[in-house]
Amino acid sequence: MATETALPQKVGLAIRQILDQRGADGEHGATMVETGLSMLVLVVAIIGVWELSMAAYSFHFVSNAAREGARYAMVRGSTAGGACATYNTTYCNASGTNISDYVTNTFGLPGMNVSSAWAAFTGGTSCPASPAPCNSPGNQVTVTVTYSFPLAIPFIPAANIPMTSTSAMIISQ
């Protein structure tokens, strides 16, 4: 009778030793799953930081483009010469179309979709009545640049972030 009860204990002990050697105590493969999930979270975080950095870069681009557009208009007032044929003509009287073309065609920075940027030109509140034109020296010119940044972070719905910057300067020529 003693041998009958000892046999199952010996078999159970042998099976337990085999299972312990193979690592099949219920946690086999858990490290791989945990590593995979951790890497997924890490990659999504890195891509998120990258996208937000690109958004900050794009806003800097929009701000710079507005300043440069206002500077372009400031030195191409009514006394600067005849009408501009294109945005890259020098010594000419720039129109709103020339300013918009200058902003959207000159600032093609890497990673930016300039075709979705646009610039608006206004003569400002100090624009006198005729006969003096709105782009005469001493008047304010305002350039507003708008860009739609496409934000794409994994597992988050894609969205477009509107970015707008306005710059105003006094026409000098």
C-alpha positions as CSV (number, residue, x, y, z in Angstrom):
1,M,0.0,0.0,0.0
2,A,2.8,2.4,0.7
3,T,4.1,1.8,-2.8
4,E,0.7,2.7,-4.3
5,T,0.7,6.2,-2.8
6,A,4.4,6.8,-3.4
7,L,4.2,6.2,-7.2
8,P,1.8,9.2,-8.0
9,Q,4.0,11.5,-5.9
10,K,7.1,10.4,-7.8
11,V,5.4,10.8,-11.2
12,G,4.0,14.2,-10.1
13,L,7.5,15.3,-8.9
14,A,9.1,14.2,-12.2
15,I,6.4,16.1,-14.3
16,R,6.9,19.2,-12.2
17,Q,10.7,19.0,-12.7
18,I,10.3,18.7,-16.5
19,L,7.9,21.6,-16.6
20,D,10.2,23.7,-14.4
21,Q,13.1,23.0,-16.7
22,R,11.0,24.1,-19.8
23,G,9.7,27.2,-18.1
24,A,6.1,26.3,-18.6
25,D,4.9,27.6,-15.3
26,G,2.4,30.0,-16.9
27,E,4.7,32.8,-17.8
28,H,6.4,31.4,-20.8
29,G,6.3,34.0,-23.6
30,A,5.1,36.8,-21.3
31,T,8.3,38.7,-21.7
32,M,7.9,38.8,-25.5
33,V,4.3,40.1,-25.2
34,E,5.4,42.7,-22.7
35,T,8.3,43.8,-24.9
36,G,6.1,44.0,-27.9
37,L,3.5,46.2,-26.1
38,S,6.2,48.4,-24.7
39,M,7.8,48.9,-28.1
40,L,4.4,49.8,-29.6
41,V,3.8,52.5,-27.0
42,L,7.4,53.7,-27.4
43,V,7.1,53.9,-31.2
44,V,3.8,55.7,-31.1
45,A,5.2,58.2,-28.6
46,I,8.3,58.9,-30.8
47,I,6.1,59.4,-33.8
48,G,3.8,61.7,-31.8
49,V,6.8,63.8,-30.7
50,W,8.0,63.9,-34.3
51,E,4.6,65.1,-35.6
52,L,4.3,67.8,-32.9
53,S,7.8,69.0,-33.7
54,M,6.9,69.2,-37.4
55,A,3.8,71.3,-36.3
56,A,6.1,73.7,-34.4
57,Y,8.4,73.9,-37.4
58,S,5.4,74.6,-39.7
59,F,4.2,77.4,-37.4
60,H,7.6,78.9,-37.5
61,F,7.5,78.7,-41.3
62,V,4.1,80.4,-41.3
63,S,5.3,83.2,-39.0
64,N,8.4,83.8,-41.0
65,A,6.5,83.8,-44.3
66,A,4.1,86.5,-43.0
67,R,7.1,88.7,-41.9
68,E,8.8,88.2,-45.2
69,G,5.6,88.9,-47.1
70,A,5.1,92.2,-45.2
71,R,8.7,93.2,-45.8
72,Y,8.3,92.4,-49.5
73,A,5.2,94.7,-49.7
74,M,6.9,97.3,-47.5
75,V,9.7,98.0,-50.1
76,R,7.4,97.7,-53.1
77,G,4.9,100.6,-52.5
78,S,3.4,103.1,-55.0
79,T,6.7,105.0,-55.4
80,A,8.9,101.9,-56.1
81,G,8.2,102.0,-59.8
82,G,5.7,100.5,-62.3
83,A,3.5,97.5,-61.7
84,C,5.2,94.2,-61.0
85,A,5.0,91.8,-63.9
86,T,5.7,88.8,-61.6
87,Y,6.5,88.4,-57.9
88,N,10.2,88.3,-58.5
89,T,10.4,91.6,-60.5
90,T,12.5,94.2,-58.7
91,Y,11.8,97.9,-58.4
92,C,8.1,97.7,-58.9
93,N,4.8,98.4,-57.3
94,A,3.5,95.1,-55.8
95,S,-0.1,94.1,-55.8
96,G,-1.9,91.7,-53.5
97,T,-1.5,89.0,-56.0
98,N,2.3,89.6,-56.3
99,I,2.6,89.4,-52.5
100,S,0.6,86.2,-52.3
101,D,2.6,84.7,-55.1
102,Y,5.9,85.7,-53.4
103,V,4.9,84.1,-50.1
104,T,3.6,80.8,-51.6
105,N,6.4,80.4,-54.2
106,T,9.5,81.6,-52.3
107,F,9.2,79.7,-49.0
108,G,9.3,76.1,-50.2
109,L,10.9,74.5,-47.2
110,P,11.5,70.8,-46.8
111,G,8.5,68.9,-45.5
112,M,6.0,71.6,-46.2
113,N,3.1,71.4,-48.7
114,V,3.2,75.0,-49.8
115,S,0.3,74.5,-52.1
116,S,-2.0,74.6,-49.1
117,A,-0.6,77.9,-47.9
118,W,-2.0,81.2,-48.9
119,A,-1.4,84.8,-48.1
120,A,-3.9,87.7,-47.9
121,F,-2.9,91.3,-48.3
122,T,-4.7,94.3,-46.9
123,G,-3.9,98.0,-47.0
124,G,-4.6,98.4,-43.3
125,T,-6.8,101.0,-41.5
126,S,-4.6,103.9,-42.5
127,C,-5.4,103.7,-46.2
128,P,-6.4,107.2,-47.3
129,A,-9.1,108.0,-49.8
130,S,-8.3,108.7,-53.4
131,P,-6.2,110.1,-55.1
132,A,-3.4,108.5,-52.8
133,P,-3.3,104.7,-53.3
134,C,-3.4,102.3,-50.4
135,N,0.1,101.3,-51.0
136,S,1.7,104.7,-50.7
137,P,4.5,105.3,-48.3
138,G,3.4,105.8,-44.7
139,N,0.5,103.5,-44.9
140,Q,0.3,100.2,-43.2
141,V,0.4,96.9,-45.1
142,T,-0.8,93.7,-43.4
143,V,0.0,90.2,-44.7
144,T,-1.8,87.2,-43.2
145,V,-0.4,83.7,-44.1
146,T,-2.6,80.6,-43.4
147,Y,-1.4,77.0,-43.6
148,S,-3.2,73.8,-42.8
149,F,-0.9,71.3,-41.1
150,P,-1.8,67.6,-41.6
151,L,-1.4,65.9,-38.2
152,A,-1.0,62.1,-38.5
153,I,-0.3,60.2,-35.3
154,P,-0.9,56.4,-35.2
155,F,-4.1,55.3,-33.5
156,I,-5.4,58.9,-33.4
157,P,-7.7,60.2,-36.2
158,A,-5.9,62.3,-38.7
159,A,-6.6,66.0,-38.5
160,N,-5.6,69.3,-40.1
161,I,-4.4,72.0,-37.7
162,P,-5.0,75.5,-39.1
163,M,-2.1,77.9,-38.5
164,T,-2.3,81.6,-39.1
165,S,0.2,84.4,-38.7
166,T,-0.2,88.1,-39.4
167,S,2.5,90.7,-39.9
168,A,2.1,94.4,-40.4
169,M,4.6,97.0,-41.5
170,I,4.6,100.6,-42.7
171,I,5.3,101.1,-46.4
172,S,8.6,102.8,-46.9
173,Q,8.8,103.3,-50.7
